[in-house]
Amino acid sequence: MGLHVGQEMVLSHLWGKDGLTPSELADRLGVEPPTVTNMLSRMEKAGFLERCRDPRDARCTRVYLTEKGRELREPVERRWEAVQESAFAGITAEEEVLLRGLLGRIQDNLTREPGAGER
């Protein structure tokens, strides 16, 4: 599909809400802003998105999908579904619920501010 690792996640966030700022994308992806800047440059060159100045605040840049970026939604989501189906083969629905819950708690632990929740 012409995507590099991680770029599908940028697209996913933009499919959910087009016009995010690079900082918002970095926060949502859990990466540093320079990482997002590099990804956006590569994706813009590939024609998947464009960066435009915010008409209400010229200091702010917003990221918008192009038609080419929007067209990737269905094939990317189909690929995710196939990977998920393979990953969960032989796992019961109850086990999947348990696993997702545990992984969510691990993610919360790793993204929580240091010292938060400690007594």
C-alpha positions as CSV (number, residue, x, y, z in Angstrom):
1,M,0.0,0.0,0.0
2,G,3.0,2.2,0.1
3,L,3.0,2.8,3.8
4,H,5.9,2.6,6.2
5,V,5.5,1.2,9.7
6,G,3.5,3.5,12.0
7,Q,2.0,5.5,9.1
8,E,-1.2,3.5,9.2
9,M,-1.7,4.8,12.8
10,V,-1.4,8.4,11.6
11,L,-4.0,7.7,9.0
12,S,-6.2,6.0,11.6
13,H,-6.2,9.1,13.8
14,L,-6.9,11.3,10.8
15,W,-9.7,9.0,9.6
16,G,-11.2,9.6,13.1
17,K,-10.7,13.4,13.1
18,D,-9.2,15.1,10.1
19,G,-7.3,18.4,10.7
20,L,-5.4,17.4,13.8
21,T,-2.2,19.3,14.6
22,P,1.2,17.6,14.5
23,S,1.3,18.0,18.3
24,E,-2.1,16.3,18.7
25,L,-0.9,13.5,16.5
26,A,2.3,13.1,18.6
27,D,0.2,12.9,21.8
28,R,-2.2,10.4,20.4
29,L,0.6,8.2,19.0
30,G,2.7,8.5,22.1
31,V,5.8,9.7,20.2
32,E,7.9,12.8,20.2
33,P,6.9,15.7,17.8
34,P,10.1,15.3,15.6
35,T,9.1,11.7,14.9
36,V,5.7,12.9,13.7
37,T,7.2,15.7,11.7
38,N,9.4,13.1,9.8
39,M,6.4,10.8,9.3
40,L,4.2,13.6,8.0
41,S,6.9,14.8,5.6
42,R,7.2,11.3,4.1
43,M,3.5,10.8,3.9
44,E,3.0,14.3,2.3
45,K,5.5,13.4,-0.4
46,A,3.7,10.2,-1.0
47,G,0.4,12.2,-1.4
48,F,-1.5,10.7,1.6
49,L,-1.9,14.0,3.4
50,E,-1.3,17.7,3.3
51,R,-0.3,20.2,6.0
52,C,-2.1,23.6,5.9
53,R,-2.0,26.7,8.1
54,D,-5.0,27.0,10.4
55,P,-7.2,29.8,8.9
56,R,-8.0,31.0,12.5
57,D,-4.4,30.9,13.8
58,A,-1.6,31.2,11.2
59,R,0.9,29.9,13.8
60,C,-0.8,26.6,13.8
61,T,-0.5,23.8,11.2
62,R,-3.2,21.2,10.6
63,V,-2.9,17.9,8.9
64,Y,-5.6,16.9,6.4
65,L,-6.0,13.7,4.4
66,T,-5.9,13.8,0.6
67,E,-8.3,11.6,-1.4
68,K,-5.4,9.1,-1.7
69,G,-5.1,9.0,2.1
70,R,-8.9,8.5,2.5
71,E,-8.9,5.7,-0.1
72,L,-6.5,3.7,2.0
73,R,-9.0,3.3,4.9
74,E,-10.8,0.2,3.6
75,P,-7.6,-1.8,2.6
76,V,-5.8,-0.9,5.8
77,E,-8.8,-1.8,7.9
78,R,-9.2,-5.1,6.0
79,R,-5.5,-5.9,6.7
80,W,-5.9,-5.1,10.4
81,E,-8.9,-7.4,10.6
82,A,-6.9,-10.2,8.9
83,V,-4.0,-9.7,11.3
84,Q,-6.4,-9.7,14.3
85,E,-8.1,-12.8,13.1
86,S,-4.7,-14.6,12.8
87,A,-3.5,-13.3,16.2
88,F,-6.7,-14.4,18.0
89,A,-7.0,-17.8,16.3
90,G,-7.7,-20.5,18.9
91,I,-8.4,-18.0,21.6
92,T,-11.9,-18.0,23.1
93,A,-14.0,-14.8,23.3
94,E,-13.6,-14.8,27.1
95,E,-9.8,-15.1,26.8
96,E,-9.8,-12.3,24.3
97,V,-11.8,-10.0,26.7
98,L,-9.4,-10.9,29.5
99,L,-6.3,-10.3,27.3
100,R,-7.6,-6.9,26.1
101,G,-8.4,-5.9,29.7
102,L,-4.9,-6.9,30.9
103,L,-3.2,-5.1,28.0
104,G,-5.3,-2.0,28.6
105,R,-4.1,-2.0,32.2
106,I,-0.5,-2.4,31.2
107,Q,-0.8,0.5,28.8
108,D,-2.3,2.6,31.5
109,N,0.6,1.7,33.8
110,L,3.1,2.6,31.2
111,T,1.5,5.9,30.2
112,R,0.5,7.1,33.6
113,E,2.4,10.1,35.0
114,P,5.3,8.9,37.4
115,G,4.0,8.7,40.9
116,A,0.3,8.9,39.9
117,G,-1.8,6.4,41.8
118,E,0.9,5.6,44.3
119,R,0.3,5.8,48.0
